[in-house]
């Protein structure tokens, strides 16, 4: 908490904030600054920008009356007052209903420009559920217990007739073994408990954020939810829940793949002298900045390790500061090839979006670091995709030293089966499913080389595409019938691998 002298120093540093800065150029605000409230003597000290919705809302963290606070300004012309009223009312109803939520400390207007403003307490030392869940997207035990608490909170709200329209993990905070609900403006309130169909739709939205590798966790959470509500789930209702979960997952992936092309919580965008780039802020460093501004330097460095030098692409492994990255350069073969590609999204951008989509679904792939496109007169040319280096061997090299009847091979075959099922469930299809495009990292398969990856809408049936891709995968083992039998034996339910194993057993052409 800031001291009195610290506040005075910050006040002296602050510049006068204009409407143009708030509405059009919030990134130019000089922090910290003082915000005067219409009917309060004490200034709010805004110290850090938490979130920006351009021309709609800005959220700051700061201090007011010796207390850590969150300040939300509503800016949208013609709708700011309505959004302000809805959020204020939602926070008050949540508090009156006994739902843990940050206390509302002030609601009114700023002294200058009369901007609607809400001031709530800041939950210091609290973390949002999204941050806690991200490292355990594949149903880690530590966060699984946290999900038990969250689904109980969700069941409680449903019984009380409360539904959060913008249900995502970032709108829940965890502190002192308690779940806090945020964003009262996105709440719908009813006079009676939510009916079954509305509850299942909301629960499906919750389940879609757990990833594809959390089947056991979902079953347990469903049991906790139905027990808390005193319900028994019919088979038809369960089928509806699974169908809606998959639909929400596909929609979340589609929206997220668009989101990573603009500045957001983790992604920063930029351009410089014919270059356009996107990068993950978590990897930011002076060395990465140098890479973004001149990626060709790394390919001409004699110390660079070349992993692949093909006609369509060149792949290198390079040290960037204290980190090791894999950089893929997509070549332009000739003028005709450039003419075909210059109006289309680059292959680097495609891999960038697919990597984030896979990560959102909990499917292991190399973390995307940056995407760089070269432009000339607005037309796209060469592009670069930077990803985190994965320690390990390719699946081809790994299985060369493993007996097909060994426990290690059996476990790996099961994990690859789970990988294929996860891709299918999330609507992905890898058209170039070579064994060299799967790395084994800490005994788990990790997808690399996402050029051939596609994502289908829920309305389209991608079964045939997946069948062909897995047939391509089985061609890798044309000289290892023992491995073909292993992958066939590990299939325990209907999925594309079941239909391609028999044809592979009869003898497939070499890849």
N, C-alpha and C positions, 0 to 999 in steps of 0.2 A: 504494500500500500504506500502511495506517495506521501511524503512528509509535507508540512506546510511550506518549508523553504524550497523543496523540490517542485511543488506546485507553482510557486511564484516564479521560479526559474523557467518552468514550462510556459507559463503565461507570457513572460517576456519574450520567449522564443516564438510564440504563436503569431501567425499573420491573420489578417482579417479575411474571413471566408466569404466568397461571393456566391450568388445564385448560379452564375455560369459555371463555376467550379463544381458545385454540388451536382448540377443537373447534366452538364455536358462533359466535364473533364474531372471527375472525382480523383483520377490517378495523380493529378497535379496538386492535390491538397498537401499543404505543409503540416505535418504532424509533429508534436501535438498542437491542438488549438482549443480555444474556449468556446463553448456554445451557451448562449444566454437563453433561459427559458422565460416564457411570457409572464408568469406570475410567481417566479422564484428569484430570490436574491443570489443564491449560490450558482456559480457557473458549473456546467458539466465539462470536465476536462476529457476531450476525446483524444486518445493516445494511439490507438491502433485500428486500422480498417480490417474488419472481419469479413465482410461480404459486400459485393456490389451487384445490384440488378440495374443495369444502365437505364437512367431516366425513370426508374420506378422506386427503388429503395436503396439505402446505404445503411450498413450496420457497423457500428464502432464499439470497441471496448474502451473503458476509461474509468474515471473516478468522479463521484459526486457525494458530497457530504461525508467524506472520509470512508466511502464504501466503494468497492469494485462494482461496476455496473456495465450493462449492455445498452447501447443507445441505438434506436432504430428510427430513421427519418423516412417519411413517406413523400415521394416527389411526383408521382405520376399525375399530370394535369387531368382534372375532371374526375379522377378516381382515387386520389390520395385520401380524401376524407372517408370514403367508404371502406377502403382497405384498413385505415386506422381504426375505425369503429368496429370492424369485424374482428381485428386482432385483439383490441382491448376487451371486447365482450367475451371472446374465446378464453382469454387468460383468466378473466374473472369467474367464468362458469367452471373452468377446470379447478380453480382454487376452492370455490364453493362446493364442488363435488368431492373434494378430498383427494383429487389427483395431484401428485407431486409435480409442481411446476415452479419456475423461478418467480419470485414475488414481484408484483407490479408496484414500482415505487413512484412513478409519475406518468400521467397521461395529459397531454395538452398540446401547446404550440411553442415554437421558438419565438423569441422576442423579435428577431429580424426575419422578414419574409413570411412569417406566420406559417411555418412548415409543421404539419402534424408530427408529433414525436412521442415515442414511448421509451421510458427508462425502466429497465428491470434489473434485478440483482444478477450479478455474474457468479456462476457456480465455479469458484476457484478450486483448483485441484481436481476438477471433474473431467472426464473424457467422454466424447460421444461414442455411441455404440459402433458406428462405422469404423472409427479408428481402432477400437478394441477388436473388432471382428476381422479386419483386413488381413492380419498375419495368420489367422486361423480359418481362412475361407474354406478350407477342406475339412471343416468340422473338428477343429482342435478341442481337446478336452477342457482347457481352461475357459474358453469362451462359450463352450457348450452349456456350462452352468449358468453363464450370463444370459444365454438365450432362454433358459428355463424361466428366469425372472421376467424377461421381456414378454414371453408369450402369456404368462400369468397376468401381466399388466394389460396386455391387449384383450384378454378374456374379460377382465374387470371392466374395461372401458366399453366393450360390446354389451355387457349386461346393463351398464348405465346409459346405453343409447348414445355412446360417443364413438364417432368414426373419424379418423384422420385421413383426409383426402390425399394429402401428399405424404403418404407413409413411406419413409425411408429411415435407415438406421441413424443418419445424421441428425434427425429430429428427436433423438433420445439421448439423454446424458446419464452417466452412471457415477454416483458418489456415495460413499458410506453405505454400500450395500442397498442403495435405493435407486430406482429408475425415475428420472425426471422427464416429463413430456414438454417439448418446445413447440413453437409455431401455432399458437392458438387461433391464428387467422385461417388455418387450413382445416379447421374442425367443423364437422356437422354434428348437431345435437338433436336428439329425438326424445320423445316423451316416454318411450318404452324400449326394451332391449332390441338389438338388431335382429331381424329375422334371419333364418338359416342361410338363404341365398346371399344376402348382403354380407353376412359374417364370413361365408366361405370365400367370397370374392376378395374381401379384405385380408383374410388369412393367406390366400394364394399370393397376394402381393408381398406379404411378409416372407413366405416361403421362397419366392423367386429370388430373394436377396441372399439366400444361404448358399447358393452355388449348386452345381450338379453333383458334387461329391459328398453330399450330406444326407443321403437317404435314411440312414439309421437315425440321425438327429431329427429329421423331419417326422419320422414315425413317432419318436418319443414326444416331440413337441405337440403333435396332433393329439396324442393320448392325454398329455397334460391339459391341453386346451379343452377338449371335450369333457374331461373329468371336472374341470373348474366350472364349466357351464352346466354340468349335470345332463349331458347329452350322450346319445349313441349315434354314431355316424353310419348312415345307410350306405350300401355299396354304390348306389347311383350318385349319392352326394360325394363320396370319395372320388369317383371317376370325374365328377365335375370339378372338384378341387384340384386334381392332378392336371386336368386339361387347362384350367385357368392359371395354374402355376406356370405351366410351360408357355402359355400365351403372354403372361406378364414378363417372363424371363426374356423372351424374344423381343418384346417391345423395349425393355430396359436396355438390352444390348444395342438395338437400333438407335435409340436416343443417345446412348453413351458414345457410340462411334461418331455421331455428329458433334457431340460436345467436345471431344478431344481435338477438334479442329479450331477451337477458339480458346481464348484465355479463360482459365478456370482455377479451381483450388490447387490442382497439381500441374497443370499445363500452362506454359508461357509461349506466346507467339512472337515473331519478329520478322523483319526483312532488312536487307542491306545489299545495295549494288547488284540487283538482279538475282538475289537469293531470297527465298521465303523459307522460314523454318519454324518448327514446333519442337519444344523440348520439355522434359519432365523436370520441374523445379527441384525435386529431391536430389537430382544429380548435378545441380548447378555448381560451376566452378570456373575460374578464369581459363583453365585449359579447355573446358567444354565450350566456352564462348569462342575461343580461338578455332576450335573444330567447326563450329557452326558458321563462322565467317570465311573459312578457307579449308574445306574438307580435302581438297586435292593434295595438300601438303603431306598428309598422312600416307597417301598412296605412292608418293615419290620418295618417301623416307626409306633408305636401304635397311634400316633396322626393323622395319615393319614385317611381321610374319604373314605371308600370303597363304590363305586357307583354300582359296579357289580362284582360278584365273580363267574364266570362261568367256565365251563370245557375248552372252547376254548380260553377265554380271561378273564383278570381281569382289571377292570377300577377303578382308584382312582382319587380323587381330592386332590391336594397338593399345598401348598404355596412354591413357589420357589423365595426366596428373597422377593421383594415387589409385586410379581405377583402371580396370581392363575392360575394353569394349570390343565388340565385333562390329565392323562397319561394312555394309554391303553397298557397293556402287552399281547402279543399274546403267549399263552402257547403252548408247545409241549406235546401232550397227551401221546405219547408212542414212541417206537423206529420206528415202521412202519410209524407213522405220520411224524416223523422227516425225514425218508428216502424219503417220498413223497414230503416234502417241501424243503429239503436242496439244491436242484439244481435250485429252482424257486425263482423269486423275492419275498421277504418277504411281508406279508400282511401289515406291517407297511409302507413299501416303496410304496405299492399300494395306501394306504390311503393318503400318503404324496403327491404323484403325482396327485391323483384325487382332493385333496383339492385345490391345486394350479390351476388345470384346471378349476374347478368351479369358483374360484375367478377371473380368467381371463375373464370368460364369464359373470361376474357380478351376479352370483348366490350365495346367502347368505349361508355360511357355517362357521364353527368354523375355525379361522385362524390357519394354521399349524405352529408349533413352532420348532419341531425337529423330526427326525426319527433316530432310533438307531437299528443296527443289530449286533448280536453276531455271530462271525465266529469261526470255528474250522477246521484247516487244509484246509482253503479255502471254507468250506461248511457252509451254513447258518443255524443258529439255532433259538433261541428265538429273538424276536424283540419288539420294543417299539415305539409307536407313541404318540407324545406330541402335544396337541392343546390348544388353548386359551379357558378358561372357559367362557361359555355363561350363563349369568344371565337370569333366566326365568323358566317356567314350560314346560313339554312336552305337545304336542298337546292333548294327552289323558286327562291329568289332567286339562288342560285349558278348554276343552269343557265340562267337567263334571259340571262346574258351570255356563254354558252359555246356554240360551234358543236358540233353533234353529231359532226362528222367530225374534230374537233381531237384531238391527243394527250392533252390535259388531260381531255376528256370520256371518252375511251377508258379512261384510267387510273382515273378515278372510277367508271365503270361496273363495272370489274373489282373494285374495292374494295367496291362495294355488293353485288356478287354474292357475294364472300367473307363479307360481313356476314350475308346471308341464309342462306348455307350454315352459318355458325357458329351462328346461332340454331337452325336445324333440328337440327344435330348435338347441341347442348346441351339440346334438348328445350323450347326457348322458342318462343312464337308471339306476335307483336304483332298484335292484332286491329284496331288503329287505325293502320295503316301509311301515314299521310299523309306527303307530302314535307316538310311543315312540322314533322314530328316527328323529322326527321333534320337535325342540324347538321353543317356542314362546318368542321372545325377542323384547320388545318394540312394541308389537302388530304385529310383522312381523315373518313369518316362517323362520327358519334357519335349514339347514340340518346338522345332526351329524351322526356318525357311517357310514363311507363310504366303509366298507368292501365289500358290494354288489354292489358298483357303477361300471359301465362299460362305456367306451366311444367308439363309433362306428365311422368308417370312413364314409365320405359323400356318398361313393358308396353303402354302406349297408343301407338297410331300417330297422330301429330299431322300427318300429311302433308296431309290435307284442310283442316285449319285453316290451315296455312301456305300452301296453294294459294290459299285465299280471301283471306288477308292480302296476298299479293303481287298478286293481281288488284286489290285495293284500291289498292295502290301504283301499278300501271300506269294506273289511272284518272286519276292526276295528270297524265298526259301525253296526254290525249284530243285536245289541239290541237297536239301535237308528235309526229307520226308518225316523225320522224327519230330522236327519243329512244327511242320504242318499238322501232324497228329496232335501235338501239344496244344496248339491254338484252337484246334477243332474241339478237343476234349474240354477245354476250359470254358467254352460257350455253354451256358446253362439256361438260356432263354432266347426268345426270338430277337435276333438282331442281324444286321447285314453279314457279319462274319459267319453265321450259320450257313448261309447260302453260297458263300464263295469257297469254303474249306473243301467241299467235295470236288469242285472243279479243279482246285489246286492239287488235290490228291491224285486226280487223273493225269496230271502232267500239264504244266503251264510253260509258255514260252519264257525265255530268259528276259529279264528287264532290260 
